[in-house]
Amino acid sequence: MPTENRFLSKLRSDGSAKTNAFRSTHVLIGGLLAVLLFCPAPTTAQEKPDQNAAPPNPQSPGPSDEVLRRIYPNLPPNQDPAAAARGKNLFLANCAFCHGNEATGGNSGPDLLRSVLVNHDEKGDLIAPVIRQGRTGKGMPSFNLPEDQISDLVAFLHQRNRDARLRFTYKVPSVAVGDPVAGKAYFDSHCAACHAGSRALAGIAAKYEGDTLQQQWLDPGTQLADVAVTATVTLPTEQKFSGKLEHLDEFNLSLYDAQGNYRSFPLGADTKVDIQDPLDGHRKLLEQLTDKDMHDVTTFLETLK
């Protein structure tokens, strides 16, 4: 075959293959377009809610034990409160002298909340034998207790173990458990001289709640960063310097005066120092305050909304 004819034949062959490939591609694209055109698109309209459906619970019950056990392996379930309370009384009478009142360790006994044995115990299978037999080599005596009391001890330890692991779920109970009348009387006799009566604190219960309110009046220095302690230094020459106290020890005192100048003074026998601490009354109050006084005053302050 002449060279020219072979070239034309090859050209026709290549052109036919390309044409067939083009036709195949065309058919494939056409099919895809047909699918897109005839398949209904997903609607964007919101479905009408079921009128019979239960309303959502605004208060989340918290994570389930199954979820919590992914974070805390061997997490014991919540125990019967009555059994745990009985177990606590038994623990205080028989075990607390070594292991502490809360089972967190004492003078001679280990922390049971971190104990491998307690953490791996399920239904008393590990704890009960130790209670019955003791560990004489480690100074723990045996206890001849009935099965129901051992079961209560196990419930107490399991509940303490659970509560210790789930500290983040603990909610501070109300601290307003005192007598508001007695609290007002205490306030009037110990606090009103500086706070000009309860009217000066009107609305404080709306600003602070619960334990925050109690902490605020017990130790306001932790909340009020702008409260400044000032000092006045009188030198032997009767020259006086006053300003914001910067440092004070038995040898030296330093302060910043009203112009912002830093001044330091050695403390000698002839140097007089007068410290003005706006919160000194609160600090002195802590030295004489009883637990009842604290709750009474907090309960009174809770009424100032």
C-alpha positions as CSV (number, residue, x, y, z in Angstrom):
1,M,0.0,0.0,0.0
2,P,1.3,3.4,-0.8
3,T,2.6,5.4,2.1
4,E,0.0,8.1,1.6
5,N,-2.8,5.5,1.7
6,R,-1.5,3.9,4.9
7,F,-1.4,7.4,6.5
8,L,-5.0,8.2,5.5
9,S,-6.1,4.8,6.8
10,K,-4.4,5.4,10.1
11,L,-6.0,8.8,10.3
12,R,-9.5,7.5,9.7
13,S,-8.9,4.7,12.3
14,D,-7.8,7.2,15.0
15,G,-10.7,9.6,14.1
16,S,-13.2,6.7,14.4
17,A,-11.9,5.8,17.9
18,K,-12.0,9.3,19.1
19,T,-15.5,9.7,17.7
20,N,-16.7,6.5,19.5
21,A,-15.1,7.8,22.8
22,F,-16.8,11.1,22.4
23,R,-20.1,9.5,21.8
24,S,-19.7,7.3,24.9
25,T,-18.8,10.4,27.0
26,H,-21.8,12.2,25.6
27,V,-24.2,9.4,26.5
28,L,-22.7,9.2,30.1
29,I,-23.2,12.9,30.7
30,G,-26.7,12.8,29.3
31,G,-27.6,10.0,31.7
32,L,-26.3,11.9,34.6
33,L,-28.3,15.0,33.6
34,A,-31.4,13.0,33.4
35,V,-30.9,11.6,36.9
36,L,-30.4,15.1,38.3
37,L,-33.4,16.5,36.5
38,F,-35.9,13.7,37.4
39,C,-34.8,13.1,41.0
40,P,-36.5,15.5,43.4
41,A,-34.2,17.8,45.2
42,P,-34.3,17.7,49.0
43,T,-36.7,20.2,50.4
44,T,-35.4,23.0,52.5
45,A,-38.7,23.7,54.3
46,Q,-38.8,22.7,57.9
47,E,-41.1,19.8,58.8
48,K,-44.1,20.6,60.9
49,P,-43.4,19.5,64.4
50,D,-45.4,16.7,65.9
51,Q,-48.0,18.2,68.2
52,N,-48.1,15.1,70.3
53,A,-44.4,15.0,70.9
54,A,-43.2,15.5,74.4
55,P,-41.6,18.9,75.1
56,P,-37.8,18.9,75.5
57,N,-36.6,18.8,79.1
58,P,-34.8,22.1,79.8
59,Q,-32.9,20.5,82.7
60,S,-30.3,18.1,81.4
61,P,-30.0,15.0,83.7
62,G,-26.3,15.0,83.1
63,P,-24.2,12.3,81.5
64,S,-25.2,8.7,82.0
65,D,-23.0,6.2,83.9
66,E,-22.2,4.5,80.6
67,V,-20.7,7.8,79.3
68,L,-19.0,8.5,82.7
69,R,-17.3,5.1,82.7
70,R,-15.5,5.9,79.5
71,I,-13.8,8.7,81.5
72,Y,-13.7,6.9,84.9
73,P,-13.2,3.1,84.5
74,N,-14.7,1.0,87.3
75,L,-17.0,3.9,88.4
76,P,-19.4,2.4,91.0
77,P,-23.1,3.1,90.7
78,N,-25.0,5.3,93.1
79,Q,-25.6,3.4,96.3
80,D,-28.7,3.2,98.5
81,P,-28.6,6.5,100.6
82,A,-29.8,4.7,103.7
83,A,-27.1,2.0,103.3
84,A,-24.4,4.5,102.7
85,A,-25.4,6.5,105.8
86,R,-25.4,3.4,108.0
87,G,-22.0,2.5,106.5
88,K,-20.6,5.9,107.3
89,N,-21.6,5.5,110.9
90,L,-19.9,2.1,111.0
91,F,-16.8,3.5,109.3
92,L,-16.5,6.3,111.8
93,A,-16.8,3.9,114.7
94,N,-14.5,1.2,113.4
95,C,-12.2,2.6,110.7
96,A,-11.9,6.3,110.9
97,F,-9.1,6.3,113.5
98,C,-6.8,4.9,110.8
99,H,-8.3,5.9,107.5
100,G,-9.8,9.3,108.4
101,N,-13.4,10.3,108.7
102,E,-13.9,10.6,104.9
103,A,-11.7,7.5,104.0
104,T,-9.1,9.7,102.5
105,G,-6.3,8.5,104.8
106,G,-5.2,9.0,108.4
107,N,-2.2,8.8,110.6
108,S,-1.6,5.1,110.0
109,G,-4.1,4.0,107.3
110,P,-4.0,4.6,103.6
111,D,-6.4,6.6,101.4
112,L,-9.1,4.1,100.6
113,L,-10.5,6.3,97.7
114,R,-7.2,5.7,95.8
115,S,-6.9,2.1,96.9
116,V,-6.6,-0.4,94.0
117,L,-8.7,-2.9,96.0
118,V,-11.6,-0.5,96.5
119,N,-11.5,0.8,93.0
120,H,-11.7,-2.8,91.6
121,D,-14.3,-4.0,94.1
122,E,-17.8,-4.6,92.6
123,K,-20.1,-6.0,95.2
124,G,-17.9,-6.4,98.2
125,D,-16.0,-9.4,96.8
126,L,-12.6,-7.7,97.5
127,I,-13.5,-5.5,100.5
128,A,-15.4,-7.9,102.6
129,P,-12.6,-10.5,103.0
130,V,-10.2,-7.7,104.2
131,I,-12.8,-6.5,106.8
132,R,-13.3,-10.1,108.1
133,Q,-9.6,-11.2,108.1
134,G,-7.8,-7.9,108.5
135,R,-4.2,-7.3,107.5
136,T,-2.2,-8.0,110.6
137,G,1.1,-7.5,108.9
138,K,0.1,-3.9,108.2
139,G,-1.6,-3.2,111.5
140,M,-5.2,-3.7,110.5
141,P,-7.2,-5.9,112.8
142,S,-10.0,-8.2,111.8
143,F,-13.7,-7.2,112.4
144,N,-16.4,-9.7,113.3
145,L,-19.3,-7.9,111.7
146,P,-22.6,-9.3,110.4
147,E,-23.1,-9.5,106.6
148,D,-25.5,-6.6,106.5
149,Q,-23.1,-4.2,108.2
150,I,-20.3,-5.2,105.9
151,S,-22.6,-4.6,103.0
152,D,-23.3,-1.1,104.4
153,L,-19.6,-0.4,104.8
154,V,-19.1,-1.4,101.1
155,A,-21.9,0.9,100.1
156,F,-20.3,3.8,101.9
157,L,-16.9,3.2,100.4
158,H,-18.4,2.9,96.9
159,Q,-20.4,6.1,97.3
160,R,-17.4,8.0,98.6
161,N,-15.3,6.6,95.7
162,R,-18.0,7.7,93.2
163,D,-18.4,11.2,94.7
164,A,-14.7,11.7,94.7
165,R,-14.4,10.9,91.1
166,L,-17.3,13.1,90.1
167,R,-16.3,16.2,92.0
168,F,-17.2,18.3,89.0
169,T,-20.9,17.4,89.5
170,Y,-21.0,18.6,93.1
171,K,-23.4,21.5,93.7
172,V,-22.8,23.8,96.7
173,P,-25.9,23.7,98.9
174,S,-27.5,26.8,100.2
175,V,-25.5,28.5,102.9
176,A,-28.5,30.6,104.1
177,V,-29.4,28.2,106.9
178,G,-29.2,30.5,109.9
179,D,-31.5,32.9,111.7
180,P,-31.9,36.2,109.8
181,V,-33.1,38.0,112.9
182,A,-30.0,37.0,114.9
183,G,-27.9,37.8,111.8
184,K,-29.3,41.4,111.7
185,A,-28.6,41.8,115.4
186,Y,-25.0,40.7,114.9
187,F,-24.6,42.9,111.9
188,D,-25.9,46.0,113.7
189,S,-23.5,45.4,116.6
190,H,-20.4,44.5,114.6
191,C,-20.7,45.8,111.1
192,A,-23.1,48.8,111.0
193,A,-20.5,51.3,112.3
194,C,-18.5,51.0,109.0
195,H,-21.4,50.1,106.6
196,A,-23.9,52.7,108.0
197,G,-26.6,50.1,108.6
198,S,-28.1,47.5,106.3
199,R,-29.3,50.2,103.9
200,A,-25.7,50.6,102.6
201,L,-25.8,47.0,101.4
202,A,-29.3,47.1,99.8
203,G,-29.3,44.8,96.8
204,I,-26.2,42.9,97.7
205,A,-28.1,39.6,97.6
206,A,-29.0,40.3,94.0
207,K,-25.4,40.9,93.1
208,Y,-23.9,37.9,94.9
209,E,-25.4,34.5,95.5
210,G,-25.0,31.7,98.0
211,D,-21.4,30.9,98.9
212,T,-20.1,33.8,96.9
213,L,-22.1,36.2,99.1
214,Q,-20.7,34.6,102.2
215,Q,-17.1,34.7,100.9
216,Q,-17.6,38.3,99.9
217,W,-18.3,39.5,103.4
218,L,-15.9,37.1,105.2
219,D,-12.9,38.0,103.1
220,P,-13.7,40.8,100.7
221,G,-10.0,41.3,99.9
222,T,-10.2,38.4,97.5
223,Q,-12.9,40.1,95.6
224,L,-11.9,43.8,95.8
225,A,-8.6,44.2,94.1
226,D,-8.8,48.0,94.3
227,V,-8.9,48.2,98.1
228,A,-5.6,49.8,99.0
229,V,-3.8,49.7,102.3
230,T,-2.1,53.0,103.1
231,A,0.6,54.0,105.6
232,T,1.8,57.1,107.3
233,V,5.4,57.3,108.4
234,T,6.6,59.9,110.9
235,L,10.3,60.3,111.0
236,P,12.3,61.4,114.2
237,T,12.4,64.9,112.6
238,E,8.5,64.9,112.7
239,Q,8.4,64.9,108.9
240,K,5.5,62.7,107.6
241,F,5.1,60.7,104.5
242,S,1.9,59.0,103.4
243,G,0.9,56.8,100.5
244,K,-0.1,53.4,99.3
245,L,1.7,50.7,101.2
246,E,4.0,48.6,99.0
247,H,6.0,46.6,101.5
248,L,6.3,46.2,105.3
249,D,8.5,44.0,107.4
250,E,10.3,44.4,110.7
251,F,13.2,46.3,109.2
252,N,11.8,48.4,106.3
253,L,8.6,50.0,104.9
254,S,8.1,51.3,101.4
255,L,5.2,53.2,99.8
256,Y,4.1,55.2,96.8
257,D,3.1,58.8,97.7
258,A,0.3,60.8,96.1
259,Q,2.6,61.9,93.3
260,G,3.6,58.3,92.5
261,N,7.1,58.6,94.0
262,Y,8.5,55.5,95.5
263,R,9.8,56.0,99.1
264,S,11.5,53.5,101.4
265,F,12.2,54.0,105.2
266,P,14.3,52.0,107.7
267,L,12.2,51.3,110.8
268,G,14.0,52.4,113.9
269,A,12.8,52.9,117.5
270,D,12.1,56.6,116.8
271,T,10.1,56.0,113.5
272,K,6.3,55.9,113.9
273,V,4.2,53.9,111.5
274,D,0.4,54.1,111.2
275,I,-1.3,51.5,108.9
276,Q,-4.8,52.2,107.6
277,D,-6.4,48.9,106.3
278,P,-10.0,49.3,105.2
279,L,-10.5,45.6,105.6
280,D,-8.9,45.3,109.0
281,G,-12.4,45.0,110.6
282,H,-13.2,42.0,108.5
283,R,-9.9,40.3,109.4
284,K,-10.4,40.8,113.1
285,L,-14.0,39.6,112.8
286,L,-12.8,36.2,111.6
287,E,-10.9,35.7,114.8
288,Q,-14.1,35.8,116.9
289,L,-16.7,34.7,114.5
290,T,-18.5,31.5,115.3
291,D,-20.0,29.1,112.7
292,K,-23.5,30.1,113.9
293,D,-22.7,33.8,113.6
294,M,-21.5,33.3,110.1
295,H,-24.6,31.5,108.9
296,D,-26.9,34.0,110.7
297,V,-25.3,37.0,109.0
298,T,-25.2,35.3,105.6
299,T,-28.9,34.5,106.0
300,F,-29.7,38.1,106.9
301,L,-27.7,39.4,103.9
302,E,-29.7,37.1,101.7
303,T,-32.8,39.1,102.5
304,L,-31.2,42.3,101.2
305,K,-32.4,42.0,97.6
